[in-house]
């Protein structure tokens, strides 16, 4: 029989327009550090002003840290934590996509704990310490549909010097409160809509094939796969379609509710550790066919892949290959069939370094694949994916 823990402590305000209700909630502190990207979208489209208004209506003061990179770095985290301490902030509000929310979680951790973020990293060069104190409270306002970071405790951070992109997570890093408002996602351009949506898809697909999956996780994951397959192509082609955006926001959060990633995510983190400009969702797409087909060829995940194919609308699927075709068709429908590792600066020669790094960074559970992968298998998947 199954044995598992289930605890999702985050209160979620879901639906178009829900940002405008944030001031009605009991916020977890008196002064917020608003954390957002070093780009312009949150300011340009009025999301930052709307958030400031909500904090003002709630009677909360705030400071602004707007230096988060698309792949957040250890330096981002330490700079943000320093600012929070110097200005007397006692909680954080993340406004942005996965990069911002992940950075905010780690800033919250370092607001209350001593030392350097990497003291708490589980990666090969990390200190692997347990924090002495819980992270400062976190409010997450997501502006993308991809990472599910608004409902989980995980953060992915890059240590540029160590060339490590790894997951850092402790239970206190669950957001206390999250806003999932599809109105904030209408401005995401098509290419990033595709990358983010496919990231959510792989969160769910990896969870379904994960050997440690259980009924609650599978329930969330299969519904997320169904919604992504149906609505991502629509949102990609017409970003103003409110129904498609809202359903993609739902798919994103559902995929994050019980995310059990396998080695696909770890393999992408290896790529991103060496190439910090590589968009996470794009990296996942690049290796996905070879990765999932490795198991389909060996009939190692037939039942879960048939379930996923059925969720994607395939009538009477009979094998894992039906899922592979449906996934490939979905990738093509959102303009991503021609993504190339070489365009991201990856060389075929460097792929030889990657298998060892799979054991040294953290992205997914490499022990939970449908079949154990050897270093030769990892290399073969990378090489088959290379263009």
VOPAGU-2260 file (C-alpha; in pm, 1 decimal, decimal comma):
REM VOPAGU-2260
SITE   aa  ch    i         X         Y         Z
SITE  UNK   A    0       0,0       0,0       0,0
SITE  UNK   A    1     110,4     360,2     -52,2
SITE  UNK   A    2     284,9     557,4     221,4
SITE  UNK   A    3     326,6     931,9     174,5
SITE  UNK   A    4     310,6    1271,9     341,4
SITE  UNK   A    5      74,7    1537,8     213,3
SITE  UNK   A    6     107,3    1893,3     341,0
SITE  UNK   A    7      52,0    2200,6     124,0
SITE  UNK   A    8      32,5    2488,7     374,5
SITE  UNK   A    9      -0,1    2775,1     123,9
SITE  UNK   A   10    -323,7    2973,1     106,5
SITE  UNK   A   11    -395,6    3038,2    -262,5
SITE  UNK   A   12    -605,4    3322,0    -401,6
SITE  UNK   A   13    -688,6    3196,5    -750,6
SITE  UNK   A   14    -866,7    3373,1   -1033,4
SITE  UNK   A   15    -860,0    3678,5   -1259,6
SITE  UNK   A   16    -853,9    3998,0   -1055,8
SITE  UNK   A   17    -747,2    3835,2    -729,3
SITE  UNK   A   18    -445,8    4064,3    -689,6
SITE  UNK   A   19    -692,6    4340,9    -610,8
SITE  UNK   A   20    -812,8    4142,6    -305,1
SITE  UNK   A   21    -468,2    4100,6    -148,9
SITE  UNK   A   22    -522,1    4391,7      92,6
SITE  UNK   A   23    -815,2    4203,3     246,1
SITE  UNK   A   24    -584,4    3924,2     364,0
SITE  UNK   A   25    -391,5    3911,2     689,8
SITE  UNK   A   26     -40,0    3979,3     565,8
SITE  UNK   A   27     242,9    3810,0     759,2
SITE  UNK   A   28     447,1    4115,4     862,7
SITE  UNK   A   29     464,7    4491,8     890,6
SITE  UNK   A   30     721,8    4578,2     620,8
SITE  UNK   A   31     766,3    4390,0     293,8
SITE  UNK   A   32    1061,9    4351,4      64,8
SITE  UNK   A   33     903,1    4347,9    -280,7
SITE  UNK   A   34    1117,6    4126,5    -501,4
SITE  UNK   A   35    1093,8    4145,0    -877,3
SITE  UNK   A   36    1296,7    4105,3   -1195,0
SITE  UNK   A   37    1562,4    4334,3   -1334,8
SITE  UNK   A   38    1347,6    4355,4   -1648,8
SITE  UNK   A   39    1067,0    4598,9   -1724,0
SITE  UNK   A   40     745,3    4396,6   -1758,8
SITE  UNK   A   41     619,0    4423,8   -1398,7
SITE  UNK   A   42     658,3    4802,2   -1415,9
SITE  UNK   A   43     553,2    4849,7   -1776,4
SITE  UNK   A   44     224,1    4663,3   -1742,8
SITE  UNK   A   45     129,2    4814,6   -1406,8
SITE  UNK   A   46     164,8    4499,8   -1195,1
SITE  UNK   A   47     415,1    4659,2    -957,4
SITE  UNK   A   48     200,4    4968,0    -905,6
SITE  UNK   A   49    -102,0    4747,1    -839,0
SITE  UNK   A   50      91,7    4549,2    -577,9
SITE  UNK   A   51     216,2    4866,9    -409,7
SITE  UNK   A   52    -142,0    4989,2    -391,7
SITE  UNK   A   53    -252,2    4666,0    -224,0
SITE  UNK   A   54      22,6    4694,5      37,0
SITE  UNK   A   55     -71,5    5056,2      99,7
SITE  UNK   A   56    -437,2    4962,4     143,0
SITE  UNK   A   57    -327,9    4693,6     388,4
SITE  UNK   A   58    -125,0    4949,5     582,8
SITE  UNK   A   59     209,9    4786,2     507,2
SITE  UNK   A   60     533,6    4964,2     428,9
SITE  UNK   A   61     773,5    4822,4     172,2
SITE  UNK   A   62    1113,7    4838,6       2,5
SITE  UNK   A   63    1183,3    4733,9    -357,7
SITE  UNK   A   64    1452,0    4489,1    -469,9
SITE  UNK   A   65    1433,5    4473,7    -850,6
SITE  UNK   A   66    1758,1    4296,6    -938,3
SITE  UNK   A   67    1654,2    3933,1    -996,8
SITE  UNK   A   68    1808,9    3772,5   -1304,9
SITE  UNK   A   69    1615,7    3530,4   -1532,3
SITE  UNK   A   70    1819,1    3246,4   -1377,4
SITE  UNK   A   71    1863,4    3382,1   -1021,9
SITE  UNK   A   72    2209,3    3363,8    -872,7
SITE  UNK   A   73    2351,1    3323,7    -526,1
SITE  UNK   A   74    2462,3    3687,5    -544,6
SITE  UNK   A   75    2102,6    3793,8    -617,1
SITE  UNK   A   76    1991,9    3615,5    -302,0
SITE  UNK   A   77    2260,6    3755,8     -75,7
SITE  UNK   A   78    2212,2    4110,9    -210,4
SITE  UNK   A   79    1837,3    4089,0    -147,6
SITE  UNK   A   80    1877,1    3946,0     201,7
SITE  UNK   A   81    2125,1    4220,9     289,6
SITE  UNK   A   82    1880,9    4488,2     173,2
SITE  UNK   A   83    1596,5    4332,1     372,1
SITE  UNK   A   84    1802,0    4330,1     691,4
SITE  UNK   A   85    1933,4    4684,0     643,4
SITE  UNK   A   86    1584,4    4827,2     584,2
SITE  UNK   A   87    1398,4    4633,7     853,9
SITE  UNK   A   88    1179,1    4417,3     630,7
SITE  UNK   A   89    1015,7    4122,9     806,6
SITE  UNK   A   90     849,0    3946,4     511,7
SITE  UNK   A   91     891,8    3922,4     136,1
SITE  UNK   A   92     651,6    3963,7    -153,9
SITE  UNK   A   93     760,9    3803,2    -480,4
SITE  UNK   A   94     615,1    3956,9    -795,5
SITE  UNK   A   95     712,2    3761,8   -1104,5
SITE  UNK   A   96     769,2    3417,9   -1246,7
SITE  UNK   A   97     963,0    3122,1   -1114,3
SITE  UNK   A   98    1296,5    3300,9   -1106,1
SITE  UNK   A   99    1159,8    3578,2    -885,3
SITE  UNK   A  100     968,3    3343,5    -656,1
SITE  UNK   A  101    1267,3    3110,4    -618,5
SITE  UNK   A  102    1498,8    3401,5    -542,1
SITE  UNK   A  103    1246,6    3539,6    -292,4
SITE  UNK   A  104    1227,3    3209,3    -106,4
SITE  UNK   A  105    1602,9    3201,9     -61,4
SITE  UNK   A  106    1615,9    3570,8      32,9
SITE  UNK   A  107    1357,3    3490,3     301,2
SITE  UNK   A  108    1577,8    3203,8     421,1
SITE  UNK   A  109    1886,3    3423,5     440,9
SITE  UNK   A  110    1700,2    3707,8     613,9
SITE  UNK   A  111    1682,1    3487,7     923,2
SITE  UNK   A  112    1992,6    3268,9     897,4
SITE  UNK   A  113    2364,2    3336,3     914,8
SITE  UNK   A  114    2631,8    3272,6     656,4
SITE  UNK   A  115    2608,6    3222,1     282,4
SITE  UNK   A  116    2323,2    3063,6      87,5
SITE  UNK   A  117    2549,9    2786,1     -37,7
SITE  UNK   A  118    2605,4    2676,3     322,8
SITE  UNK   A  119    2253,9    2529,6     288,8
SITE  UNK   A  120    2287,1    2390,3     -64,8
SITE  UNK   A  121    2267,2    2010,7    -110,5
SITE  UNK   A  122    2489,4    2024,3    -422,8
SITE  UNK   A  123    2842,8    1884,9    -436,6
SITE  UNK   A  124    3004,9    2213,8    -332,4
SITE  UNK   A  125    2729,1    2308,0     -88,3
SITE  UNK   A  126    2752,3    2300,0     288,8
SITE  UNK   A  127    2440,6    2080,9     327,1
SITE  UNK   A  128    2354,4    2253,8     655,3
SITE  UNK   A  129    2011,8    2271,1     812,7
SITE  UNK   A  130    1900,9    2629,6     881,8
SITE  UNK   A  131    1879,9    2729,5    1245,8
SITE  UNK   A  132    1572,1    2944,2    1185,8
SITE  UNK   A  133    1262,1    2933,1     968,2
SITE  UNK   A  134    1260,1    3155,9     661,3
SITE  UNK   A  135    1085,0    3491,0     685,4
SITE  UNK   A  136     721,0    3471,0     566,5
SITE  UNK   A  137     669,6    3468,5     190,3
SITE  UNK   A  138     386,3    3605,2     -23,3
SITE  UNK   A  139     405,6    3499,4    -388,9
SITE  UNK   A  140     229,7    3681,7    -672,2
SITE  UNK   A  141     298,5    3481,9    -987,6
SITE  UNK   A  142     299,1    3647,5   -1328,8
SITE  UNK   A  143     370,2    3333,3   -1532,9
SITE  UNK   A  144     227,1    2983,9   -1579,5
SITE  UNK   A  145     520,6    2749,7   -1561,3
SITE  UNK   A  146     711,2    2670,9   -1245,2
SITE  UNK   A  147     442,4    2613,8    -983,0
SITE  UNK   A  148     677,8    2785,3    -739,3
SITE  UNK   A  149     387,3    2966,5    -577,1
SITE  UNK   A  150     269,5    2642,3    -415,2
SITE  UNK   A  151     590,8    2455,9    -332,1
SITE  UNK   A  152     892,8    2500,2    -107,9
SITE  UNK   A  153    1160,7    2453,8    -372,9
SITE  UNK   A  154    1390,8    2717,6    -518,1
SITE  UNK   A  155    1639,4    2675,3    -803,2
SITE  UNK   A  156    1946,4    2896,6    -774,6
SITE  UNK   A  157    2269,0    2917,5    -976,7
SITE  UNK   A  158    2613,6    2947,7    -822,5
SITE  UNK   A  159    2801,5    3104,1   -1112,4
SITE  UNK   A  160    3145,7    3040,9    -965,6
SITE  UNK   A  161    3079,9    2671,3    -900,6
SITE  UNK   A  162    2882,8    2628,2   -1227,5
SITE  UNK   A  163    2605,7    2467,6   -1024,5
SITE  UNK   A  164    2232,8    2514,8   -1071,9
SITE  UNK   A  165    2059,9    2332,2    -791,5
SITE  UNK   A  166    1746,7    2305,8    -582,2
SITE  UNK   A  167    1734,6    2442,2    -226,8
SITE  UNK   A  168    1428,4    2365,4     -20,0
SITE  UNK   A  169    1315,3    2362,2     339,6
SITE  UNK   A  170     955,2    2342,3     468,5
SITE  UNK   A  171     958,5    2702,8     591,2
SITE  UNK   A  172    1011,6    2813,4     229,3
SITE  UNK   A  173     650,9    2734,0     136,7
SITE  UNK   A  174     476,9    3064,6      64,1
SITE  UNK   A  175     231,8    3162,4     334,1
SITE  UNK   A  176       1,8    3320,6      77,4
SITE  UNK   A  177      -2,3    3312,5    -302,4
SITE  UNK   A  178    -193,0    3500,4    -568,6
SITE  UNK   A  179    -255,0    3322,8    -900,1
SITE  UNK   A  180    -417,5    3588,0   -1116,0
SITE  UNK   A  181    -425,2    3515,3   -1489,1
SITE  UNK   A  182    -469,3    3886,5   -1561,0
SITE  UNK   A  183     -99,5    3922,3   -1474,0
SITE  UNK   A  184      -4,1    3664,5   -1738,3
SITE  UNK   A  185    -164,7    3824,0   -2042,9
SITE  UNK   A  186     153,0    4007,0   -2139,6
SITE  UNK   A  187     384,4    3703,8   -2155,6
SITE  UNK   A  188     513,7    3677,4   -2516,2
SITE  UNK   A  189     446,2    3360,0   -2720,4
SITE  UNK   A  190     793,7    3210,6   -2692,4
SITE  UNK   A  191     800,8    3234,6   -2313,5
SITE  UNK   A  192     438,9    3121,7   -2289,6
SITE  UNK   A  193     553,5    2803,6   -2463,5
SITE  UNK   A  194     865,1    2754,3   -2251,1
SITE  UNK   A  195     679,1    2812,1   -1925,9
SITE  UNK   A  196     383,1    2596,9   -2022,9
SITE  UNK   A  197     606,8    2307,4   -2119,7
SITE  UNK   A  198     792,1    2337,9   -1790,0
SITE  UNK   A  199     458,7    2283,1   -1614,3
SITE  UNK   A  200     391,7    1991,9   -1849,0
SITE  UNK   A  201     720,0    1822,5   -1757,6
SITE  UNK   A  202     662,8    1877,1   -1386,0
SITE  UNK   A  203     347,4    1674,4   -1430,3
SITE  UNK   A  204     482,2    1416,6   -1677,0
SITE  UNK   A  205     786,9    1341,2   -1464,7
SITE  UNK   A  206     560,4    1304,8   -1162,6
SITE  UNK   A  207     343,4    1048,3   -1342,1
SITE  UNK   A  208     636,0     827,3   -1449,0
SITE  UNK   A  209     807,1     868,8   -1109,9
SITE  UNK   A  210     830,5     533,8    -931,9
SITE  UNK   A  211     748,6     709,2    -602,6
SITE  UNK   A  212     425,3     859,5    -735,3
SITE  UNK   A  213     101,1     802,1    -547,3
SITE  UNK   A  214    -268,9     866,0    -619,2
SITE  UNK   A  215    -284,6    1224,4    -489,8
SITE  UNK   A  216      16,8    1334,5    -691,3
SITE  UNK   A  217    -103,9    1153,4   -1002,4
SITE  UNK   A  218    -445,1    1317,8    -971,2
SITE  UNK   A  219    -294,8    1666,2    -981,7
SITE  UNK   A  220     -45,4    1574,8   -1254,8
SITE  UNK   A  221    -288,1    1414,8   -1499,5
SITE  UNK   A  222    -528,4    1708,0   -1475,7
SITE  UNK   A  223    -238,8    1946,8   -1536,7
SITE  UNK   A  224    -132,9    1748,0   -1845,2
SITE  UNK   A  225    -488,3    1756,3   -1978,4
SITE  UNK   A  226    -510,6    2134,1   -1936,2
SITE  UNK   A  227    -167,3    2206,9   -2086,0
SITE  UNK   A  228    -236,8    1989,9   -2390,3
SITE  UNK   A  229    -568,2    2165,0   -2449,1
SITE  UNK   A  230    -489,9    2526,8   -2366,6
SITE  UNK   A  231    -117,9    2590,8   -2418,4
SITE  UNK   A  232    -146,6    2596,4   -2800,7
SITE  UNK   A  233    -432,8    2846,1   -2769,6
SITE  UNK   A  234    -244,6    3071,3   -2526,0
SITE  UNK   A  235      63,8    3051,4   -2747,4
SITE  UNK   A  236    -124,3    3159,0   -3059,6
SITE  UNK   A  237    -347,2    3416,2   -2887,6
SITE  UNK   A  238    -206,4    3554,5   -2566,7
SITE  UNK   A  239    -518,2    3766,5   -2518,0
SITE  UNK   A  240    -739,9    3458,8   -2479,2
SITE  UNK   A  241    -846,3    3491,9   -2116,6
SITE  UNK   A  242    -989,5    3142,2   -2088,1
SITE  UNK   A  243    -667,4    2980,8   -2211,4
SITE  UNK   A  244    -454,9    3195,6   -1981,2
SITE  UNK   A  245    -672,6    3110,6   -1681,9
SITE  UNK   A  246    -660,4    2737,1   -1750,4
SITE  UNK   A  247    -282,4    2751,3   -1798,6
SITE  UNK   A  248    -256,1    2928,5   -1462,9
SITE  UNK   A  249    -455,4    2644,5   -1309,8
SITE  UNK   A  250    -242,5    2378,3   -1481,3
SITE  UNK   A  251      69,8    2547,1   -1353,4
SITE  UNK   A  252     -43,0    2540,7    -991,0
SITE  UNK   A  253    -182,6    2188,6   -1013,3
SITE  UNK   A  254     149,0    2061,9   -1149,9
SITE  UNK   A  255     325,7    2230,3    -858,6
SITE  UNK   A  256      97,4    2096,8    -585,5
SITE  UNK   A  257     272,9    1762,2    -567,0
SITE  UNK   A  258     574,4    1782,3    -793,9
SITE  UNK   A  259     788,7    1466,6    -805,9
SITE  UNK   A  260    1044,0    1536,5   -1075,6
SITE  UNK   A  261    1274,8    1268,8   -1212,0
SITE  UNK   A  262    1620,8    1296,3   -1367,7
SITE  UNK   A  263    1499,0    1505,1   -1664,2
SITE  UNK   A  264    1501,4    1813,6   -1442,7
SITE  UNK   A  265    1843,2    1727,0   -1305,4
SITE  UNK   A  266    1977,2    1686,4   -1658,3
SITE  UNK   A  267    1851,6    2031,7   -1750,9
SITE  UNK   A  268    2000,7    2184,2   -1436,5
SITE  UNK   A  269    2338,0    2050,9   -1548,8
SITE  UNK   A  270    2292,8    2232,2   -1881,5
SITE  UNK   A  271    2183,6    2551,3   -1707,3
SITE  UNK   A  272    2476,1    2540,3   -1467,1
SITE  UNK   A  273    2714,9    2579,1   -1757,9
SITE  UNK   A  274    2491,7    2810,9   -1963,4
SITE  UNK   A  275    2316,3    3053,1   -1731,6
SITE  UNK   A  276    2123,8    3223,5   -2013,6
SITE  UNK   A  277    1950,9    2897,9   -2112,6
SITE  UNK   A  278    1579,2    2926,2   -2036,7
SITE  UNK   A  279    1481,4    2632,4   -1816,6
SITE  UNK   A  280    1172,5    2532,6   -2015,2
SITE  UNK   A  281    1367,2    2546,9   -2341,5
SITE  UNK   A  282    1635,6    2318,2   -2199,8
SITE  UNK   A  283    1371,8    2066,8   -2091,7
SITE  UNK   A  284    1213,6    2070,0   -2437,2
SITE  UNK   A  285    1552,8    2007,3   -2600,0
SITE  UNK   A  286    1608,0    1677,4   -2418,0
SITE  UNK   A  287    1249,0    1564,8   -2370,2
SITE  UNK   A  288    1199,9    1343,2   -2675,9
SITE  UNK   A  289    1514,9    1140,1   -2618,3
SITE  UNK   A  290    1452,3    1127,3   -2244,4
SITE  UNK   A  291    1094,9     998,3   -2247,0
SITE  UNK   A  292    1156,1     780,7   -2551,5
SITE  UNK   A  293    1434,4     602,8   -2361,9
SITE  UNK   A  294    1164,8     457,1   -2136,4
SITE  UNK   A  295     905,9     412,0   -2411,0
SITE  UNK   A  296    1151,4     208,0   -2621,7
SITE  UNK   A  297    1210,4     -22,2   -2326,1
SITE  UNK   A  298     839,9     -33,8   -2228,1
SITE  UNK   A  299     944,7      74,9   -1881,6
SITE  UNK   A  300     653,3     311,4   -1817,0
SITE  UNK   A  301     372,0     184,3   -2035,2
SITE  UNK   A  302      82,4     228,1   -1794,7
SITE  UNK   A  303     169,6     584,2   -1684,4
SITE  UNK   A  304     247,5     691,1   -2041,2
SITE  UNK   A  305     -82,3     551,1   -2165,6
SITE  UNK   A  306    -258,9     747,5   -1890,3
SITE  UNK   A  307     -80,3    1064,7   -2001,9
SITE  UNK   A  308    -161,6    1003,7   -2367,9
SITE  UNK   A  309    -526,1     961,7   -2276,2
SITE  UNK   A  310    -517,2    1284,7   -2073,7
SITE  UNK   A  311    -377,5    1458,8   -2382,5
SITE  UNK   A  312    -675,8    1350,9   -2589,0
SITE  UNK   A  313    -535,1    1044,1   -2763,9
SITE  UNK   A  314    -816,5     799,3   -2831,6
SITE  UNK   A  315    -743,5     439,1   -2733,5
SITE  UNK   A  316    -368,0     471,3   -2664,6
SITE  UNK   A  317    -193,5     135,7   -2649,0
SITE  UNK   A  318     171,3     211,9   -2570,3
SITE  UNK   A  319     416,8     468,2   -2445,5
SITE  UNK   A  320     486,1     563,5   -2805,1
SITE  UNK   A  321     139,2     720,0   -2822,2
SITE  UNK   A  322     246,3     957,9   -2547,2
SITE  UNK   A  323     573,5    1037,0   -2724,8
SITE  UNK   A  324     386,0    1132,9   -3042,5
SITE  UNK   A  325     134,9    1345,0   -2850,7
SITE  UNK   A  326     417,6    1523,1   -2669,4
SITE  UNK   A  327     608,5    1585,1   -2992,5
SITE  UNK   A  328     292,0    1721,2   -3153,9
SITE  UNK   A  329     236,0    1953,3   -2857,4
SITE  UNK   A  330     593,4    2082,7   -2879,6
SITE  UNK   A  331     548,5    2148,0   -3252,2
SITE  UNK   A  332     217,5    2326,1   -3194,4
SITE  UNK   A  333     390,4    2586,9   -2977,6
SITE  UNK   A  334     677,0    2651,5   -3216,6
SITE  UNK   A  335     946,9    2463,8   -3026,9
SITE  UNK   A  336    1023,5    2166,8   -3251,8
SITE  UNK   A  337    1339,5    2328,9   -3384,3
SITE  UNK   A  338    1512,1    2427,0   -3058,1
SITE  UNK   A  339    1884,6    2357,8   -3074,6
SITE  UNK   A  340    2135,1    2309,6   -2794,5
SITE  UNK   A  341    2400,3    2466,3   -3016,3
SITE  UNK   A  342    2199,1    2789,4   -3031,3
SITE  UNK   A  343    2234,3    2808,3   -2652,7
SITE  UNK   A  344    2612,0    2781,7   -2681,9
SITE  UNK   A  345    2632,8    2414,2   -2587,7
SITE  UNK   A  346    2897,0    2216,7   -2775,1
SITE  UNK   A  347    2882,3    1846,9   -2843,9
SITE  UNK   A  348    3222,5    1799,0   -2684,1
SITE  UNK   A  349    3112,7    1939,1   -2349,0
SITE  UNK   A  350    2830,6    1685,5   -2322,9
SITE  UNK   A  351    3089,2    1435,6   -2199,0
SITE  UNK   A  352    3116,2    1635,6   -1874,6
SITE  UNK   A  353    2744,6    1625,6   -1808,4
SITE  UNK   A  354    2675,1    1271,8   -1676,1
SITE  UNK   A  355    2902,5    1314,2   -1373,7
SITE  UNK   A  356    2736,6    1645,5   -1294,9
SITE  UNK   A  357    2396,6    1474,8   -1283,5
SITE  UNK   A  358    2513,3    1322,2    -955,1
SITE  UNK   A  359    2637,1    1654,7    -820,3
SITE  UNK   A  360    2345,6    1895,7    -866,7
SITE  UNK   A  361    1984,9    1861,9    -765,4
SITE  UNK   A  362    1683,1    1898,5    -990,7
SITE  UNK   A  363    1476,7    1581,8    -965,2
SITE  UNK   A  364    1507,1    1245,6    -795,4
SITE  UNK   A  365    1743,9    1041,7   -1012,9
SITE  UNK   A  366    1657,4     730,9    -811,4
SITE  UNK   A  367    1289,8     750,9    -912,6
SITE  UNK   A  368    1318,4     695,7   -1288,7
SITE  UNK   A  369    1121,1     405,8   -1438,8
SITE  UNK   A  370    1459,3     241,9   -1508,6
SITE  UNK   A  371    1793,2     329,0   -1350,3
SITE  UNK   A  372    2002,4     538,8   -1587,8
SITE  UNK   A  373    2374,8     484,3   -1614,9
SITE  UNK   A  374    2619,9     758,8   -1704,7
SITE  UNK   A  375    2631,5     607,5   -2052,4
SITE  UNK   A  376    2253,1     640,2   -2072,4
SITE  UNK   A  377    2263,5    1005,5   -1967,1
SITE  UNK   A  378    2528,7    1077,8   -2228,4
SITE  UNK   A  379    2330,5     896,0   -2498,3
SITE  UNK   A  380    2020,4    1104,5   -2418,7
SITE  UNK   A  381    2221,6    1427,1   -2434,0
SITE  UNK   A  382    2388,3    1324,0   -2760,1
SITE  UNK   A  383    2060,9    1214,3   -2922,0
SITE  UNK   A  384    1913,6    1552,4   -2825,9
SITE  UNK   A  385    2201,3    1753,7   -2962,2
SITE  UNK   A  386    2152,8    1970,4   -3268,2
